[in-house]
Amino acid sequence: MVTKLKYLILSTLIVLNVASCKQKDRIATDDDAEVYNSVVANSVDRDWEDIKKDGVLRTLVVYSSTSYFLYKGQPMGFEYELLQRLADHLELELDIVVSNNLDAEFEVLNRGDVDLIAHGMTITNQRKWEVAFTDYLYLTRQVLVQKKPDNYLNMSWSTLQKHVIHNPIELINDTVSVRKNSAYYERLLSLSNEIGGKIIIDTLDSQLSTGEIMDMVANGTIKYTIADENLAKINASSNPILKIDVPISFSQRIAWVTRKKSKKFRTVVNKWIKNQRNKTSYNVIYNKYFNNKRSFRRRVKSDDYSLTNNQISKYDPLIKTYAKKLGLDWRLLASQVYQESRFDPSAQSWAGASGLMQVMPATAKAMNIKDASDPEESLRGGTSYLSQMYERFDHISDSLNRIKLAMASFNCGYGHVRDAQRLAEANDLDPNIWDDNVEQMLLDLRHPKIYRKPFIKYGYVRGSEPVTYIKEIFERYEHYKQFITKE
């Protein structure tokens, strides 16, 4: 589902490249514009009609504490939630690609690997040479991020004020660290010109998120950085040693990014954004990720936060052990465990299923599970049962379809899946393929005229449950692969 991208370093802003060669700041020339116009001219001709035809909203996002991350096995983030809403509105499948190189994002967009860069970017005139921005998502300003003295809690207020910067002018001949091809870099160049003194700009790895760079200030690795105020406030809530109240810019518009040529698509997205900004639900999502400091602090301190521990759950070691016995990618098994219990070993369903794997009492007895609430017992017995289902489809050579049929059997029973396979054969469909074949027949088995056919042995089944079960497990698995390494 997710495109494997070759992230090449893109030389985006000629003004910035010139500055890095120790030349004076200058106004961009017609020659500069010609170079950028050639980049745009070479971008793909792909617009709303092409996107609708594909049926997929291909988006580029960043893995960060506010945009897109994993918490307690669940993908979350401001951009992630908005993208889900946008994809539903446009009736498209959402395909998320995590950016590994912020410097190359415009190149990735213009060559057609994605159709939307969906993380907050400051609208600037330099960037408009290469791309086109959507309507703004929110307004913010840039602020200086600095560290208070280590013993600031024991200082008087007046003493503390002597140890920190209060005005951007105090940055003259000092060093500020930012990603090079960022709006922060652009702002520091302009600020140097405005205050009539040189600010030394230390450029950082483009893979670093704003939150990670702020952590570098907090631990003393770098002295200063710049951040959007909303990002600075939420990230500083777990780092009280940071001071973030010195403004570096006026209010700026933050937006998503499209190709210049994608005018119709941009019109559709802009209409949706304007509508969303007027909704209470939009403000709820914004506040959830940028204003709810208590929730943010709880996440960053949690063992189940992917940015902290690079793990899905505290049961990862057990899941890896039993996934290896099955020959499965452990992240796929983890997605199934989440689907069953959300990693709660005490979970119980209305039907009597219990434990991490939500095994029914009869199955627990057959699998010799003594205590279903014991995580290891549940995983041992549950994966043994899944293995039995998998072996029943040993005639299927395609491993993806085989595991989908096995998991569907785990959910609704092997007999119902076999009925769906028989029905597939009767309708000239492939009984060994899940997508659009067996899954569709499971859905049809809710109708009396279907499940009463003489060759249907197990009767009615609420087919939407196993179909949704498989769909959500594999969608979540794609998210897990984005965040968590296989080994």
N, C-alpha and C positions, 0 to 999 in steps of 0.2 A: 504493500500500500504506500509506504513512504519512499519517496525518491532518494536514491543515494547520490549526494551532491559532491562535486569536486569544487571545494572552496578555494578559489584563486584570489590572491591579493589584488584588489581593485584600487587603482590610483584615482580616487574620486575627486578631490578638490584641488585644482591647480594652484589656487591662492595659497592653500595650506602647504603644498609641496614646495612652493617658492619660499614660503616663510621658513620651512625646515632647512633650506639651503642658506639661511642667514641673510636673506635679502629683506629689504624694508617691506612692510605691509603696503599693498597697492590695490587699486581697483582693477577688477577683472577686465581683460581686453577683449576685443572682437575675436582675436585668435583663440583665446580660451573658450569663448562661446562656440566657435566653429568645431573645436575638438569635442565638446560635449554634445553638440548637435549631431555629430557623426555617430556617437555612441547611441543616441536615441534612434537615429535612422536605422541602425543595425538591429534594433530590438524587434522581437517577433510581432507579427500582426495577429494578435489574439485578443478578442474582445468578448463581450457578454454572450453572443451567439455561440461561440466556441466553448465557453465555459458551460453553458446550459446543455450543449450537445454531449459533452463529456460527463455531465452530472456530478462533477466533483469541484469543491471549493478548495483549491490548493493554496495553502498559506504558510508563510515563514514566520516563526515566533522565536523568542529567546527563552532560555531556561533560566528563570530568575525567581526571586521571592515574591514577586507580585504578578508576573505575566503568565507563567506556566510552570507548574511544579507538581510533585507528588506528596500527598499527606495522608497517612493512614490508609495507603493503598488506593487512594482516589485522586485522579488528576484534578487540579484546581488552578485558579489564576484569573485575573481580571480579563486578559485577552482570551483565555480559554472559554470562559463563560459567555463572553460576548460573541465569540466565533460560533459557538454552538447555537446561539439564538439566530445569528445571521444565516448560518447554513440551513437551519430549519425554515426560516423565512423564505429563503431562496429555493427551498426544496432540493438541496444539494447534499451530497455526502461530504463530510468534513475530513480533509486530508492535511494533517499537521506535520510540518518539517521543522526540526529544531535547528536554528542557525548556530554553526560552529565558528563562524568568522564574520563579525559585524562589518569588516571592511569590504566584504565581497557581496553584500546583500543586494545592492542595486544591479550588479552583474547577473546574479542568480534570477532576479526578477525580470530583467530585460531580455534574457535569453529564453524565457518561457518556462523555467523549471517550476516556478510558482506564479500565482496571479495576484497575490496580496502579501505585503509585508505587514504583519499584524503585531506590532509592538510600538509603544509610544515614541514617536520621533518628532523632534521640534521642527516646525515648518521654517525653512530658511530659503533665501533667494538662491544661494549656491546650489542647494540640493534640487531646486526646481529646474535646473538645467538638465538634469538626468531623469527625473521622475516627476510624477504628479501626486499631490497629497489629496487624501479624502477631506471631507469636512472635519473640523476638529472634534476630538473626543472630550477634551477638557482643557482648562487653562492652568498654567503654573508658572513659576519663575525659577531661575537658577540661583542656588545659594552656595556659599563657601562651606566646606566641611573641614573642620579642624578639631584637634584633640586638646582637651583641657589638661592641665598638669596632672600627673598621677595622683598627687595628694590634694586634689582640688576640694575634696570634702572637708579637709581640715583648714582650708584657707578662708579668710574673710572675703566678702564680696568685692571690696575694693582691691585687695591683693590679687584675686583671680582675674579682675579686669585688666591688670597690668601684664598678664601672661598670655592674653589672647588678642586676636585681630578684631577690630571693630569696623574698619573701613577698607574697601578694596585698594585704596591708595597705598596701604601698608604692605601690599604684595609686591611693590616695586623692588626688583633685584632679588626676589624670593622665588621659590620653585613650587609649582602646582602640577600635580600628576593627573592626567586624564588620557582616555583613549584618543588616538590621533584623529581618526575620521569620525568625529562626534561633534555635536552642536556645542559641547563644552569647549572643545579646542577652538572652534570658530569664535566663541564668545570671549575667550581669553585673548585672542589676537585683537579683537575689537577693543577690549578693555585696555590693553596695553596702549593702544593708540589714543583712547579717550583720556587716560590719566597721564599721558605724556611720559611714560617710563616703561622699562622693559620688565615683563614677567617671564621668568624662565619656565618653559613648558616641558615637562618630562612626560614622554609618551609611553603608554602602557599597552599590554597585550590586548588585542581586540576581542579575545574570548572572555575577558573578565566582565562580569556584570557590575552594575552600579553598587549593589549591595556588597559584593566581594571587595570592590575598591574602597568602600567606606570602612570595611573591616580592616583593611590595610592601614588606614589612618588610625583606627582605634588601637591597633597593636604596635604602632610606631614604625611600620615598614616604609610608609611615605608620610610626608608632612601635611600636605593639603590636597584636596580634590574638589571638584564641582559636581553638584547633583541637582536634579529637579527637586523642588521643595517638597512635593508630595512623597517622592521616593526617599528623600532625606529624612523626613519626619518619621515615616513608618520604620525605616531601617535603624534609625537612631533610638527608637523606643526600647530596643534591647541592648543599646550601647550608650548609657547615659554620660559616658566620658566624652562623647562627641558634642561639639557646639555647631549649630547649623543655622544661626539666625542672621548671618550677614548676607544681604542680597547682592547678587552679581549682575542681574538683568531685570528688566521690566517683565510684565506678564507675557508669556509666549503660548502659542497654540500647539497642542500636541495632537498628532493625527497618525493614521495608517498611510500606507504608500501603495500606489498602483503604477503601472506603465503609463507613459504619456499617451500612447496609442489606444489604451483601453478606456475610451471616453464613455461608452455606453455602460460598461461595468461600473465605472466610477460614479456615474449618475445614479445607478441603482443603489450602490452602497451609501452614497451621500444622503439619499432620501431616507434610507433605513436609519442612519446615524442621527439625523435631525429628529426623526420620530422617537428614537430611543432616548435621546437627551431629555425629552419632556416627560418621560415616564418615571414613576416612583421606583420601579424595579431596577432601573439603570442606576439611580442614586444608591440603592441598597447594595448593588454589586460594587460600585465605586468605594463606598464606605467600608465594605467588607475587607477590601484589600489595601486601602490607603489610609483609612482613619481608625480602624479597629485595632488599636495598639495592644490591647490585652490578648486578643486572638493571635496576633502576630507573634507576641512574645511566647505564647503557649506553643505555637508551631515550631519556632526555632529552637526551643528547648526540648522538643519531643524526639524520641528515638525513631519515630515513624515519619520523620521529615526528610525527604530525599536529598535536599540541599545540605543537610547536616551529616547524615550517615550513609548516604548512597544505598539505602536499603528500602525494601517494600514493607516489611513488617518484622517484628521481633522473632517471628517463626521462620525467617529465611533459612537458617542452617538446617532445620528439620525438613523444610520443603525441598531444599536442594538434595538432601539425602534420599528422599523417596522419589523425587523426580528422576534422579540418576538411575534408580532401579527400574523405572519405567522407560527410560530412554527419552524423556521429555525435556524440553527447555524448562528449567525450573520457574521461569517467569510466567510461562503459560499455566503451570500448575498453581502458582500463586494467584493468578487471575481467577482460576476456578474456585480456590479457597475463599477469596474475597467475595465472589458471587454467592457462595453458599452461606457464609457466616460473617463476612466483613472482619475476619480474623478474631472473632469473639468465640472462645472455646466453650462458653456457657450458653451460647445461642440455642434456642429451641423454636421449632416451627409449630404452627397450629396442627400439622399432621403428625407430629411426634418425632420428627427428625431432630438430631441434636449434634453438638460438637462442631469443630472446625469444618468438617466435611459434610455436616448435616446428614448423617447416615440414619436411615430408618431402623427401628428396633429389630425387625426380622433380619435385615442385612447385617446389623451389628452382631447379632447372634451367630449368623453364618460366617462372619469374618472374625469371630472370636474376640470382639471388642468388649473388654470388661468394663471400662469406664469411658464413655463417649466424650466426657468433658475433659479428659486428659489429652492434650494436643498431640502427643506422639502416638497414643493409641488410636485416635481418630484418623490421623494421617496414615498410619500403617494400614489400618483396616480399610479406609476409604480408597487409598491408592491400590490396594489389592483388589478391591471390587472393580475399580476403573480398569485395572489390568485385565480382569476377566472379560469385561465388555470389549476391550480392545482386541483380545484374542479371538473373539467371535467374528471379527471382521478381517481375519487374516488373509482372506482371498483378495482384499483390496490392496493394490500395490502403492497407491498414492497415500502417503502418510498423513497429509493434511485432512483429506476426506475421511480417512480411517479414524483419526482422533476425534473429529467432529461427530461422527456417528456413534463413537464410544461414549463421548460426553453426553450426547443427547440421550443415549440409553441409560446412563447414570442418572439423568434427570427424570425421565418419564417412563423408563422401563424398556428393556430390550424388545419385548413383544410388540409394543406400539411402534417402535422404529422398524421392526421387520414388516409389520402391516403396511407402513408407509413405503417401504421398498417394494412390496408386492403391488401396491397401488401405482407406484411409479412405473413398473414394468407394464401394467395394464394400460397406462396412458402414454406409452412410448417415450418415457423419460428414463434417465439412467439411474438405476437403484444404488449405484456406488458413488454417486456425486451428491453432496449435501446441498450446496447452494442452488436454488431455483429448481431443484429436483425433489429429493427426499423431504427437504424442509417444507416445500409447497404442499406435498401430499400429507404431511403431518397437520398442516393447517386445515386441509380439506376433511380430515377425519373427525371434525366436530359436527359435520352434517349427517343426519340420520340416513339419508339416501346413499351416503358414501360408506359409513361404518357398518351398515347392515348388508353390505355386499357379501356373498357367500364365502369369498376367499379371505375376508377380514376376520381374524381370529380373536382379537382382543378388544374390539368394539371402540366405543367413544374415547377420545383423548382430547384434552384442551391443548391443542397443538401450538398455540401461541406461546405457551410457557417454555417448552424446549427450544423453540425458534428464537425467542428473545434471549434465552439463557446462552445459547451458542453465540449469538450476535454480540452480546455485551461482554462475554468472556474474551472474544477475539479482538474487539475494539479496545478493551482495557489492556490486553496483551501488547497491542501496538504502542500504547502509551508507556507501558513498562519498558519496552525495548528502547524507547527514546531516552529514558532517564537512567536505567540500571544496566550495568554491564552483565553479560551472560555468566562470566566466571567470577 
